[in-house]
Amino acid sequence: NGATIGVSICEDIWYPDGPVFFQALSGGAEVIINISSSPYHAGKRHWRERMLGTRAADNTAIVAYNNLVGAQDELVFDGDSLIFNENGDLLARGKQFQEELVVADLDVESVFRQRLHDPRRRQQKFNRITPAEIFPISGRARRHSALAAASQREALSEDGEIYQALVLGTRDYVLKNGFKKVVLGLSGGIDSALTACIAVDALGSENVVGVLMPSEFSSRGSLADSEQLGKNLGIELLTISIQDVFHAFKTTLKAGFKGAKADVTEENLQARIRGTYLMALSNKFGWLVLSTGNKSEISSGYCTLYGDMAGGFAVLKDVMKTTVFRLAEHCNRLAERERIPRVIIEKPPSAELRPNQLDTDSLPPYDVLDPILKAYVEEDRSFAEIVEMGFEEQLVRRIIRMVDTNEYKRRQAAPGVKITPRAFGRDRRMPVTNRFR
């Protein structure tokens, strides 16, 4: 109908004086279509909406932002396609993390009228004399059935966005790499429970297998909680004890250890036996192993290489422990029932590798640890800046040291969904051999 349309690609629209500016000014484009593959991280939606609304208003043009849906390795593309009018007001929003055809009526005549009264455009046009090339496109008009306009749906909450990003990232990584089923260890803790919940939403309960691997240090509660979780999610459960294998390891290594006292070595042996079990099941049946560690553990090195880190995909790799708790609550709210048993959410975190063990034996409480990790890892703050935030010097120094000295573990970790502005591996990769102090 005679409308002039400018087409831009991804980052073209980020810059005020970029291609979109010249398409609207020199080419007279009333509608700007931006074809984008913009990956998700928490909080990005707000920045993206402000930027697109500003581009529409500054150029007195309708902006139709069309974003990819899907995932590739760590990156998740969240859709959330948007249409803004020439005043920068939101006209329509596409679904987040799902494909959708977005339909909206565009008032191109309103763009023309508003531009007539815009003194900025007259001054800009006076200074810009080179016209943009315009390619006419014509074709036979075809009748189409009327399509209902897209509803003005509300955006997801931050926890809702993160959860759907994890579901989509897991689904696409598993299926696009040729797998159908996944297997993971269930410890009775919140990390494995949340990972199982995400896997079920991504792949269906028939494609998720949970493995209970008890030892002498496993509490009865943890086994019962894992069984209840499996029942709530409707997944297949296997129980394979590590007790005999663990004792066989200790007997075989007794001479080599030369009477040394038991320490973290024996704890790591248990984790590595469990990792071996899961990888054996993967080899036998072609299931992808999901590791269940969170970002707080991976940051601080509170994880066992070739043990609980074993796997093909680390669902919670970029999710801090405090966020894990929030997502577990979200998972239950989403289902309107207790998919993750309340006792799992409320119990103190423990690796259960020695008697009466708690995470707080080795780490500060997570509500203290996570803000320090976020400041150092994600915000790139210095030691002095973190101390100025109100944290104890000795504690900050200790945590920074833990992050720096455990890069070698992260270098060998499975990929996982990126949900923060700075994820390990893709965004933050430091030298293993260093003299950082």
C-alpha positions as CSV (number, residue, x, y, z in Angstrom):
1,N,0.0,0.0,0.0
2,G,2.8,2.4,-0.7
3,A,4.5,2.1,2.7
4,T,8.3,2.4,2.9
5,I,9.9,-0.3,5.0
6,G,13.4,-0.4,6.3
7,V,15.0,-3.7,7.2
8,S,17.8,-3.9,9.8
9,I,19.6,-6.8,11.3
10,C,20.2,-7.3,15.0
11,E,22.7,-4.8,16.3
12,D,21.9,-2.3,13.6
13,I,19.2,-1.0,15.8
14,W,21.3,-0.6,19.0
15,Y,22.9,2.7,17.9
16,P,21.1,6.0,17.7
17,D,22.9,7.1,14.5
18,G,23.1,3.6,13.0
19,P,21.4,2.2,9.8
20,V,17.9,2.7,11.3
21,F,18.5,6.4,11.6
22,F,19.4,6.7,7.9
23,Q,16.6,4.4,6.7
24,A,14.0,6.6,8.5
25,L,15.5,10.0,7.6
26,S,17.1,9.6,4.1
27,G,14.9,6.7,3.0
28,G,11.7,7.9,4.6
29,A,11.0,4.5,6.0
30,E,7.8,4.6,8.1
31,V,8.2,1.0,9.3
32,I,11.5,-0.5,10.5
33,I,11.7,-4.3,10.7
34,N,14.5,-5.6,12.8
35,I,15.5,-9.2,12.3
36,S,17.3,-10.3,15.5
37,S,19.0,-13.1,17.2
38,S,19.3,-11.5,20.6
39,P,20.3,-14.0,23.4
40,Y,18.6,-13.9,26.8
41,H,19.9,-13.0,30.2
42,A,17.9,-11.9,33.2
43,G,17.1,-8.2,33.1
44,K,17.8,-7.8,29.4
45,R,14.1,-7.5,28.5
46,H,13.7,-4.1,30.3
47,W,16.8,-2.7,28.6
48,R,15.7,-4.0,25.2
49,E,12.2,-2.5,25.5
50,R,13.6,0.9,26.5
51,M,16.0,0.9,23.6
52,L,13.4,-0.1,21.0
53,G,10.9,2.4,22.2
54,T,13.5,5.1,22.1
55,R,14.5,4.2,18.5
56,A,10.8,4.3,17.4
57,A,10.2,7.7,19.0
58,D,13.5,9.3,18.0
59,N,13.0,8.3,14.3
60,T,9.2,8.8,14.3
61,A,8.8,5.3,12.9
62,I,7.0,2.1,13.7
63,V,9.5,-0.5,14.9
64,A,8.8,-4.2,14.5
65,Y,11.4,-6.3,16.4
66,N,11.4,-9.9,15.4
67,N,13.6,-12.1,17.7
68,L,14.7,-15.7,17.3
69,V,13.2,-18.5,19.5
70,G,15.4,-21.4,20.4
71,A,18.8,-22.3,22.0
72,Q,22.3,-23.2,20.8
73,D,24.8,-24.5,23.3
74,E,24.8,-22.0,26.2
75,L,22.7,-19.3,24.5
76,V,18.9,-19.1,24.7
77,F,17.0,-16.8,22.3
78,D,13.8,-15.8,24.0
79,G,11.5,-14.5,21.3
80,D,9.5,-11.7,23.0
81,S,9.1,-10.0,19.6
82,L,7.7,-6.5,19.9
83,I,6.0,-3.8,17.9
84,F,6.3,-0.1,18.9
85,N,4.4,2.8,17.3
86,E,6.0,6.1,16.3
87,N,5.6,7.5,19.8
88,G,7.6,4.6,21.4
89,D,4.5,3.0,22.8
90,L,4.2,-0.8,22.8
91,L,1.5,-2.1,20.4
92,A,2.0,-5.8,20.6
93,R,4.2,-8.4,22.3
94,G,5.0,-11.9,21.1
95,K,5.3,-14.9,23.4
96,Q,8.4,-15.3,25.4
97,F,10.4,-18.5,24.7
98,Q,7.8,-19.7,22.2
99,E,7.2,-19.1,18.5
100,E,4.2,-17.0,17.6
101,L,2.7,-15.1,14.7
102,V,2.2,-11.5,16.0
103,V,-0.5,-9.5,14.2
104,A,-1.1,-5.8,14.7
105,D,-2.7,-2.9,12.7
106,L,-0.1,-0.2,11.8
107,D,-1.2,3.4,11.3
108,V,1.3,4.5,8.7
109,E,-0.6,7.7,8.0
110,S,-0.1,8.7,11.6
111,V,3.7,8.4,11.1
112,F,3.4,10.7,8.0
113,R,1.3,13.3,9.9
114,Q,3.6,13.4,12.9
115,R,6.7,13.8,10.7
116,L,5.2,16.9,9.1
117,H,5.2,18.7,12.5
118,D,8.6,17.4,13.7
119,P,11.2,20.2,13.5
120,R,14.0,17.7,14.2
121,R,13.5,16.0,10.9
122,R,13.6,19.3,8.9
123,Q,16.9,20.2,10.5
124,Q,18.3,16.7,10.0
125,K,17.2,16.5,6.4
126,F,18.8,19.8,5.7
127,N,22.1,18.5,6.9
128,R,21.8,15.0,5.2
129,I,21.5,15.4,1.5
130,T,22.4,11.9,0.3
131,P,19.1,10.0,-0.2
132,A,19.0,6.3,0.6
133,E,18.3,3.8,-2.1
134,I,14.7,2.5,-2.2
135,F,13.8,-0.7,-4.0
136,P,10.1,-1.0,-5.0
137,I,8.5,-4.3,-4.4
138,S,5.2,-5.1,-6.1
139,G,3.1,-8.2,-6.5
140,R,-0.3,-9.4,-7.0
141,A,-2.5,-8.7,-4.0
142,R,-3.9,-11.9,-2.4
143,R,-6.8,-12.2,-0.1
144,H,-6.2,-13.7,3.3
145,S,-8.5,-14.8,6.0
146,A,-8.8,-12.3,8.8
147,L,-6.3,-13.0,11.7
148,A,-7.1,-12.1,15.3
149,A,-4.9,-9.4,16.7
150,A,-2.3,-10.4,19.3
151,S,-3.4,-9.7,22.8
152,Q,-1.5,-7.4,25.1
153,R,-0.1,-10.1,27.3
154,E,2.0,-9.4,30.3
155,A,5.6,-10.2,30.4
156,L,6.8,-13.1,32.6
157,S,8.3,-12.3,36.0
158,E,12.1,-12.6,36.3
159,D,11.8,-16.0,37.9
160,G,9.4,-17.0,35.2
161,E,11.8,-15.9,32.5
162,I,14.8,-17.7,34.1
163,Y,12.8,-20.9,34.5
164,Q,11.5,-20.9,30.9
165,A,15.1,-20.1,29.6
166,L,16.4,-23.2,31.5
167,V,13.6,-25.3,30.1
168,L,14.1,-24.2,26.5
169,G,17.9,-24.3,26.8
170,T,17.7,-27.9,28.1
171,R,15.2,-29.1,25.5
172,D,17.1,-27.7,22.5
173,Y,20.5,-28.9,23.7
174,V,19.2,-32.4,24.3
175,L,17.1,-32.8,21.1
176,K,19.3,-30.9,18.7
177,N,22.2,-33.0,19.7
178,G,20.3,-36.2,18.9
179,F,19.4,-37.4,22.4
180,K,15.9,-38.4,23.5
181,K,16.3,-39.2,27.2
182,V,18.3,-37.8,30.1
183,V,19.5,-39.3,33.3
184,L,20.5,-37.5,36.5
185,G,21.4,-38.3,40.1
186,L,18.8,-37.5,42.8
187,S,20.4,-36.8,46.2
188,G,17.3,-35.5,48.0
189,G,18.7,-32.0,47.7
190,I,17.2,-29.0,46.0
191,D,19.6,-28.7,43.1
192,S,18.9,-32.2,41.7
193,A,15.2,-31.7,42.4
194,L,15.0,-28.5,40.4
195,T,17.1,-30.0,37.6
196,A,14.6,-32.9,37.4
197,C,11.7,-30.6,37.4
198,I,13.2,-28.5,34.5
199,A,14.0,-31.7,32.6
200,V,10.5,-33.0,32.9
201,D,9.1,-29.7,31.6
202,A,11.6,-29.7,28.8
203,L,11.3,-33.3,27.6
204,G,8.4,-35.0,29.3
205,S,8.4,-37.3,32.3
206,E,8.8,-40.4,30.2
207,N,12.2,-39.1,29.0
208,V,13.7,-38.5,32.4
209,V,15.4,-41.1,34.6
210,G,16.4,-40.3,38.2
211,V,19.1,-42.4,39.9
212,L,19.3,-42.8,43.7
213,M,22.8,-43.8,44.8
214,P,22.8,-44.1,48.6
215,S,25.8,-44.6,50.8
216,E,26.3,-45.1,54.5
217,F,26.1,-41.3,54.9
218,S,22.8,-40.9,53.1
219,S,20.0,-40.0,55.4
220,R,16.7,-41.9,55.3
221,G,15.0,-38.6,54.7
222,S,17.0,-37.9,51.6
223,L,16.1,-41.3,50.1
224,A,12.4,-40.9,50.9
225,D,12.4,-37.3,49.6
226,S,14.0,-38.4,46.3
227,E,11.4,-41.2,46.0
228,Q,8.6,-38.7,46.6
229,L,10.0,-36.3,44.1
230,G,10.2,-39.0,41.5
231,K,6.5,-39.9,42.2
232,N,5.4,-36.3,42.0
233,L,7.2,-35.8,38.6
234,G,6.2,-39.3,37.3
235,I,9.7,-40.2,36.3
236,E,11.5,-43.6,36.3
237,L,13.7,-44.2,39.3
238,L,16.6,-46.5,39.7
239,T,18.3,-47.2,43.0
240,I,22.0,-48.3,42.9
241,S,24.0,-48.3,46.1
242,I,27.6,-47.1,46.1
243,Q,28.3,-48.8,49.4
244,D,30.1,-51.9,48.3
245,V,32.1,-50.1,45.5
246,F,33.2,-47.4,48.0
247,H,34.5,-50.0,50.4
248,A,36.2,-51.8,47.6
249,F,38.0,-48.6,46.6
250,K,39.1,-48.0,50.2
251,T,40.4,-51.6,50.5
252,T,42.2,-51.4,47.2
253,L,43.8,-48.1,48.0
254,K,44.7,-48.9,51.6
255,A,48.3,-49.8,50.9
256,G,48.8,-46.9,48.6
257,F,47.4,-44.4,51.2
258,K,50.0,-45.7,53.7
259,G,47.8,-45.2,56.8
260,A,46.9,-41.5,56.0
261,K,43.8,-40.3,57.8
262,A,40.5,-40.1,56.0
263,D,39.9,-36.6,54.5
264,V,38.2,-35.0,51.5
265,T,39.7,-37.8,49.3
266,E,37.2,-40.3,50.6
267,E,34.4,-37.7,50.1
268,N,35.4,-37.2,46.5
269,L,35.6,-41.0,45.9
270,Q,31.9,-41.2,46.6
271,A,31.1,-38.4,44.2
272,R,33.2,-40.1,41.5
273,I,31.6,-43.4,42.0
274,R,28.2,-41.8,41.4
275,G,29.6,-40.0,38.3
276,T,30.8,-43.3,37.0
277,Y,27.4,-44.9,37.5
278,L,25.7,-42.2,35.6
279,M,28.1,-42.2,32.7
280,A,27.8,-46.0,32.5
281,L,24.0,-45.7,32.2
282,S,24.6,-43.0,29.5
283,N,26.9,-45.3,27.6
284,K,24.6,-48.3,27.9
285,F,21.3,-46.7,26.9
286,G,22.3,-43.5,25.1
287,W,20.9,-41.2,27.7
288,L,22.5,-37.7,28.2
289,V,23.7,-37.1,31.8
290,L,22.5,-33.9,33.4
291,S,24.9,-32.6,36.1
292,T,23.1,-30.7,38.8
293,G,25.7,-28.3,40.3
294,N,24.8,-24.6,40.7
295,K,26.8,-21.4,40.0
296,S,27.6,-20.9,43.7
297,E,29.3,-24.3,43.9
298,I,31.0,-24.0,40.6
299,S,32.3,-20.5,41.4
300,S,33.8,-21.6,44.8
301,G,35.0,-25.0,43.7
302,Y,32.6,-26.8,46.0
303,C,32.2,-29.6,43.5
304,T,34.1,-32.7,42.5
305,L,35.8,-33.0,39.1
306,Y,34.8,-36.2,37.5
307,G,32.2,-36.7,40.2
308,D,29.1,-34.5,40.6
309,M,30.5,-32.4,37.7
310,A,30.4,-35.4,35.4
311,G,27.8,-35.0,32.6
312,G,27.0,-33.7,29.2
313,F,24.9,-30.6,30.2
314,A,24.9,-28.6,33.4
315,V,21.4,-27.1,33.6
316,L,22.1,-24.9,36.7
317,K,25.6,-23.9,35.8
318,D,24.7,-20.2,35.7
319,V,22.2,-20.2,38.5
320,M,23.2,-19.0,42.0
321,K,22.0,-21.1,45.0
322,T,19.7,-18.4,46.3
323,T,18.1,-18.3,42.8
324,V,17.7,-22.1,42.9
325,F,15.6,-21.7,46.0
326,R,13.4,-19.1,44.3
327,L,13.0,-21.3,41.2
328,A,12.0,-24.3,43.2
329,E,9.2,-22.2,44.7
330,H,8.3,-21.0,41.2
331,C,8.2,-24.6,39.9
332,N,5.6,-25.5,42.5
333,R,3.5,-22.3,41.9
334,L,3.6,-23.0,38.1
335,A,2.1,-26.5,38.7
336,E,-0.2,-25.3,41.4
337,R,0.9,-28.3,43.5
338,E,3.9,-29.5,45.4
339,R,6.1,-31.0,42.6
340,I,9.2,-30.4,44.7
341,P,8.5,-31.6,48.2
342,R,8.5,-28.8,50.8
343,V,11.0,-30.7,52.9
344,I,13.5,-30.6,50.1
345,I,13.2,-26.8,49.8
346,E,13.5,-26.3,53.6
347,K,16.2,-28.7,54.6
348,P,19.8,-27.3,55.1
349,P,21.9,-28.1,52.0
350,S,24.3,-31.0,52.5
351,A,26.5,-33.1,50.2
352,E,26.1,-36.1,52.7
353,L,29.6,-37.3,52.1
354,R,30.5,-37.6,55.8
355,P,28.5,-37.8,59.0
356,N,26.4,-34.7,59.8
357,Q,27.9,-32.7,56.9
358,L,26.4,-29.3,55.9
359,D,27.4,-26.9,53.1
360,T,28.0,-24.2,55.7
361,D,30.9,-26.3,57.1
362,S,32.9,-25.3,54.0
363,L,31.1,-22.2,52.8
364,P,29.5,-19.1,54.2
365,P,25.6,-19.1,54.2
366,Y,24.4,-18.7,50.6
367,D,22.7,-15.4,51.3
368,V,26.2,-14.0,52.2
369,L,28.2,-16.0,49.6
370,D,26.1,-15.2,46.5
371,P,26.2,-11.4,46.6
372,I,30.0,-11.6,46.9
373,L,30.2,-14.0,44.0
374,K,27.9,-11.8,41.9
375,A,30.0,-8.7,42.6
376,Y,33.3,-10.5,41.7
377,V,32.2,-12.8,38.9
378,E,29.3,-11.0,37.2
379,E,30.0,-7.3,37.9
380,D,33.8,-7.5,37.9
381,R,34.2,-5.6,41.1
382,S,37.6,-5.4,42.9
383,F,38.4,-6.6,46.4
384,A,38.2,-3.1,47.7
385,E,34.9,-2.4,46.1
386,I,33.3,-5.6,47.5
387,V,34.6,-4.7,51.0
388,E,33.0,-1.3,50.6
389,M,29.7,-3.0,50.1
390,G,29.9,-4.0,53.7
391,F,31.5,-7.5,53.7
392,E,34.3,-8.6,56.0
393,E,37.8,-8.3,54.4
394,Q,38.9,-11.8,55.4
395,L,35.8,-13.4,54.0
396,V,36.0,-11.5,50.7
397,R,39.6,-12.4,50.3
398,R,38.8,-16.1,51.0
399,I,36.0,-16.2,48.5
400,I,38.0,-14.5,45.8
401,R,40.8,-16.9,46.4
402,M,38.4,-19.9,46.0
403,V,37.1,-18.5,42.7
404,D,40.6,-17.9,41.3
405,T,42.0,-21.2,42.3
406,N,39.2,-23.3,40.9
407,E,39.3,-22.1,37.3
408,Y,40.8,-25.5,36.3
409,K,37.6,-27.2,37.3
410,R,35.4,-24.9,35.4
411,R,37.6,-25.3,32.3
412,Q,36.6,-29.0,32.3
413,A,32.9,-28.5,33.1
414,A,30.0,-29.3,30.8
415,P,28.2,-26.4,29.0
416,G,25.1,-25.0,30.6
417,V,22.4,-22.4,30.0
418,K,23.4,-18.8,30.3
419,I,20.9,-16.7,32.3
420,T,23.2,-13.9,33.7
421,P,25.1,-11.2,31.9
422,R,28.4,-13.0,32.7
423,A,28.5,-16.8,32.6
424,F,31.5,-19.0,33.1
425,G,33.2,-20.2,29.9
426,R,31.7,-18.0,27.3
427,D,31.8,-14.7,29.1
428,R,34.4,-15.3,31.9
429,R,37.5,-17.4,31.1
430,M,40.6,-16.8,33.2
431,P,44.1,-18.4,33.0
432,V,44.5,-21.5,35.0
433,T,48.2,-20.9,35.5
434,N,48.5,-17.5,37.1
435,R,49.9,-15.5,40.1
436,F,46.7,-13.7,40.9
437,R,46.6,-12.6,44.5
